[in-house]
C-alpha cells in the first residue's frame, strides 16, 4: 500500500471540525492506536480504546469531537463527529488511488455471446464469460473470470470482483457489489423422497438483488424454486453466508458471516443477523429485530426483538439462563449433600 497525504489534504478529505497541534509528517500508512508510528494515521472509533490515545505515536489521530486530551509534540489531532466515517472517507480516496478503474472496453480474452448487450461504458475483464441474452449496464465493471449466465441482467455501476458468478435469469440492479467468489443463482436445495431415493425438484425461479446491495466473498444465494429469491435495497451480506431458495430479505439488513438462512424465510427491513446465526425454514424475522451470534432461530421473531441462544430466547432471559448454567455444579453438590442429610426424603422422592 503506497500513498501519501499532507495533514491539510487529510483534514479536507475527512471534513475535520477542529484541529489541535500540528505535524510536518506526510502520512504514508494507517495503523491502530497501539502500533502506530510517526508517519502513520490512527483513529479512535471505539471508546474502549480511549486510554491508548495519549501514548499513540501516530502523526495524525482522528478523534471524536468530545475528546479533550492534548496531542504530543509534532502530533495533530483532527476532531470529527464520527471517526469511523471519517476514516472511511479517507480509505475511499486511497482505494481510488490504489485500484483505479480501467478504461471502458472488453478484454480480448473475454468470451461474449453474440446476443449479449454490453453498455459502451462498461469494463469487461480477462476470461469473463457472458452468455446469450445477458445485459451489462452503464459503467459496470466485471473483473477477471466473472461469469454472467443467459438472460441475466447486471445494472449500472455494479462491481463484480474476480470469480463472481451470476447464473441465468438472475438480476442485479444498480450499484451492486459482488466480492470474490460470490455465487448468485445456484440451485435451491430441493428434493422429494420418491421410490427409495431423493428426487431433485427443478429450481426454475431467479434471484433479484436490489440497488446498493453488497454481497461478500464465497456467499451463495440460491435461485427460487419458483418466483424469486430477493435481497432488498441497501442490505449488506458478509462472507460465507448461505441464503436458500425463496428467501425474501428486506431493505438495509445486515447479515454476518457464516449465517445460514433456510428456504422461504422472510427477513423484514433493518434486521440484523450476527455471525453463525441459523434460521429454520418458513419463518418471519420482524422489522428491526437483532439476532445475536450463534443463535438458532426456530420460531417467528417479533419486530424489534433481540434474541440469543440455541434455541433462541429473548436476550435478557438467555443472559440469566447463562448465569444460572454456570452455577449448576454448585447446585448439584448442594442437592447431593441434602440427599445424604435427609435419606428418608430421598427414598420417598424416588418412590
N, C-alpha and C positions, 0 to 999 in steps of 0.2 A: 504494500500500500504506500504509494508515493504521492504526497500532496504538500502544499504549504500555503498558509494563510497568515496575514498580519492580524494583529489584535483588532484593528479598525475594521478589516474585512469581516472578521467573525462577529463583531458587535452588530454590524449592519445586517448580516445574514440572519442572525437569530432574533433581531429586533430587541436588543438589550434595553431594559428600562433605566437602570442606573449602573454606574461602574465605580469601583473602589480600587485604588492602586494603579500600577502601570507596569508594563513589561515591554522590553525591546525584542524578545524572542519571537522567532517565526514558528508557528505551530505546525508540526510535522506528523503528529500522531495523536490518538485518543487513548486514554488509559483510565483504569479505575483509580479511585482516590488513594488506595493503599499502594499501588505500583507505579504511579505517575512520576515522571522525571521532568526536569527543565526541557522545554520544547514540546511538552505534551499538553493537551487539554483534558480536563476531567469535569465531572458534574455531580451534583447531589440530587439524585432523583428519588431517593428513598430516605425518609428521616432516620431510619435505622442506622445509617452510616454518617450521621451528622458529626459524631465525635472524631471522625477521621479527617475532617476538613482542615483543622489547624496544622496538622503535621504533613499535609499533602504538599508534594514538591512540584506539582504542575504549574506551568507558567500562567495558564488561564483556568479558572474554575467557574462553571456556570452554576448559579445558586438561586434559590427562591428569594422572593422579594423581602421576606421577613427574616432572613439570616443576618445577624448583626455582628458577626465577627470581623476582624480586620485582616487583610492579606499580609503575607510576608514580604520583605523587600524584594523587588523585582517580579512581583506577582500581581495579577489582575483578577479581581472578582467582577463578574458580569451577572447582574441580578435580573431575573425574568419571572413571569407569572408561573411558568411550568418548565422546569429544566429539561424534563424528558422530551417535551415537544420541541424545545429549542434545539436540543441535540439532534432530533430527527430532521429538523430543517437543515442543519449543517451536514448531516450524513447524506441527505438527498443531493445537496450540491456536490459532495465528494463522489457519490455514486455516478453522477452525470460526467464528472471528470474522468473517473477510472473506467467506466463502462459506457463509452459513447455509443449511441445507436448508429449502426451502419446506414449508409445511404440506401434509399429505396431500391428494390430490384430483386430479381430471382437468381440465386446462386446456380451456376451451370450444373452443379451436382445434385440439384433437386429434381424430383420426379413429379411432374404436374400433369394431371389428366386433361385432355383437350377441352372438356366441358366445364372444368373448374373456372371460377370467376375470382380474379385477384385484383384488388384495387391497385392503381398505379403507385400510390404512396406506401404500399405495404413492403415489408422486407422478409424474404424467404431464404432461410439459411441452408447450408450444405446438408445433403442427404435427407431433406424433408420429403414426405410423400403426401400429396394432396389428390384425393380420388375424385371420381366423376361427380359433377354437380355440386361440389363443395364451394363455399364462398368465403373469401377473406376480405375483411373490411379495411377502411382507410387507416393508414399508419399502424396497422397491426404488425407485430414483429414476431416471427417464428424463428427461434434459434435452431441449432443443428438437431437433426434427427427427430423432428416433430412429425407426428402422423395425424392427418385430418381425413376422416372417413367420408364415404359417399354421402352427398347431400347434407353434410354437416355445415354449420354456419359459425364463423368467427367474426365478432363485431369490431367496431372501430377501437383503435388504441389498445387492443389486447396485447399481452406479452405472454408467449408460450416458451418456456425455458427448455433446455435440451432434454429430449426423450419424452416429452409430454405426449399424451395420446388422447385424441378426441374421436370417438367412434362414430359410425354412420348415424345420420339423422339428428345428432345432438347439437345444441345451440348454446353458444357463448354470446351474451350481449356485449355491451361496451365496457372497456377498461377492466376486463377480467385478467387476472394474473394466475398462470399455472406454473408452479415450481417444478423443479426437475423430477421427471418420472411420474407426474400425476396422471391418473387414468380416469377419463370421463366417458361413461357409457359401456363399461364392462357388463356382461350379462348378470342379471339378478340371480340370486341363489334360489332357484325354484325347481322342486322335484315332487312328483307324486308316486306313492308306493303302488306298484301295479305288477301283479303276477310274479311276486318274489324279487322285484328289483326296483330301483329308483328310476322312474321315467322323467326325463328332462321336460320341463314346461318352457316352451319358447317365450323369450322375453322380447316383445315387439314394440315396446314404448321407447321413449327417449329420455334424455336429461336436458333440463333447461337451467342455465346459470344466468342469473340476472346481473345488472350493472354493478361494477365496483366490488366484485367478489374476488377474494384471493384464496387459492387452494394450495396446500403445502405439498412438499415432496413425498412421493410414493403414497399419496392418499388416493383412494379409489371410490368412485361414485357410480353405483350401478344404474343401468337403464331400467325403466319401469317394465313390469310385466305387460302392462298396457297403460295408455295415457302417458304420464311423465313423472319423473323424479325432479324436484325443484329445489334450488338453493336461492334464497331471496337476496334482494339488493343489499350490498354493503356487508354481507356476512363474511367472516374470516375463519378459515379452516386450517388447522395446523397440519404438520406432517403425520403420516401413518394413521390416518383416520379411515374407517370403513363406514360408508353410508349405503344402505341397502336399497332395493327397488321400492319405488313408490313412496319414498320418504319426502315429506314436504318441510323444508326449513324456511323460516320467516326472514324478516329483514334484520340486519345488524346483530346477528347472533355471533357468539364466539364458541368454536368447537375445538378443544385442545387435543394434544397428541394422544394416540392410541385409544381414542374413544371408538366404540362400535355401536352403530345405530341399526337396529333390526328393521325389517320391512314394514312399510305402511305407517311409520311413526310420523306424527305431526309435531314440529317444534315451532312454537309461536315466536313472534318478534322479540328481540332483545334478550333472549335466553342465553345463559352461559353454561356450557358443559366443560368441566375441567378434565385433566388428564385421566385416562383409563376408565372413563365412565362407560358403563354398559346399559343399553336401553332395550328392553324386550319389545316385541313387535306389537303394532296396532295400538299404541298408546299416544296420549297427547301431553306434551310438556308445555305448560301455560306461559303466557307472555311475561317476560322478565324473571322467570324462575332461574335459580342458581343451583347447579348440581355439582357438589364438591368432588375432589379427586377420588377415584376408585369406588365410586358409588354405583350400586346396582339398582336400576330403576325397573320395577315390575308392576307399577300401577300408574294411573294418570297423576300428573303433578299440577297442583293448583297454580294459577298465575301469582307471581311474586314469591313463591315458596323457596326456601333454601333447604336442601336435603343433603344427608350424609349417611354413609354406611351401606352395607350389603346384607340383607335387603335395606332399601333406603328408609330412613326415618327423618322426621323434622330435625334440623341441625342441632338445636339445643337439647332435644331428647337424646340424640345419639351421643352428644358430649357427656351427658350424665351417665348413660349406659357404659361408656368407655371408662369413666372414673370408677364405677361400681365393678366393672370387669377386673380391674387391677386389684380389687380387694377380695376376689374370690378365694385365693389361697388362705387368706386370714379367716374368712368366713367358714371355710371347710374345717379348718383347725378348731374353730370355736364350736362347731357342731359336733366334731369328734369328741372334744372334751366334755360337752354336755351329755352325749350318749354314754360316756364312761361314768359320768357322775350320776346319771339317772337311768340305770339299766332297765328298770321296770317300764318306764315310759317308752324306751326304745323297743322293748319286746311288744308292748301294747300297740305301738305305731306300726310295727312290722306285721302284726297280726291283722 
